[in-house]
Amino acid sequence: MRLLAVPLFYEGNSRTDIAKRLNIARSSVNKWVSSYLELGLYGLENKPIQGRPSRLQQS
């Protein structure tokens, strides 16, 4: 989704239109585009999740 939002932004679509088109929150589009403009593709990578580890065991 993140990689779809950036080209749509460069095509001239508003962030609101991108959010509607991708069926996601406008705040997510804002965050992704801002991160991309600041950090490039690195800004679109998943960030480590903070907090307590899951109690479920992974196999």
N, C-alpha and C positions, 0 to 999 in steps of 0.2 A: 504494500500500500504506500509505503514511504517513497519508494522509487517511482511510483505512478504520480504522486502528488507534485513532485518537483518539475517534471516536464510540462505538466498542465499549467503550473505557475509561469513557466517561461513562455508558454504559448499565449499568455496574456489573460488567462482566467483569474477571476478574483478568488481569494481564499474561501469565501462563502460558497461560490459556485463549485469549487473543487470538493469541498466537504459534502455538498449535496450530491454531486456526481458519484463520489466514492462511498456515500452513505456512512460518513464518519463525522465526528464532532469537529467544528471549525477550530476549536482550540488545539486539537491534534495537528491539523494542517498548519496552523500558525507556528507551533513548536517545531515541526519537521522542516518547514521552509526556513525558519530562522536558524536552526541548527545547521542546515545545509549551506546557507549563505555564509555562516561564520566559520564552519569547520570542514566544508566539503563533504565527500561521501562518508568520511569518518563520523560526522555528526548524525548520520542516519543509522548507525549500527546500534544494536541492542546494548543497553547499559546493564551492568550487574544489578541484580535485585538485592535490596538491603532488607535486613530483618532476620527474624529467627528462622533457622533451617526447618524444612518440612519434617513432619513426623513420619511420613510415608517413606518406605524404603523403595529405592529404585533397583530394579533387577536387570 
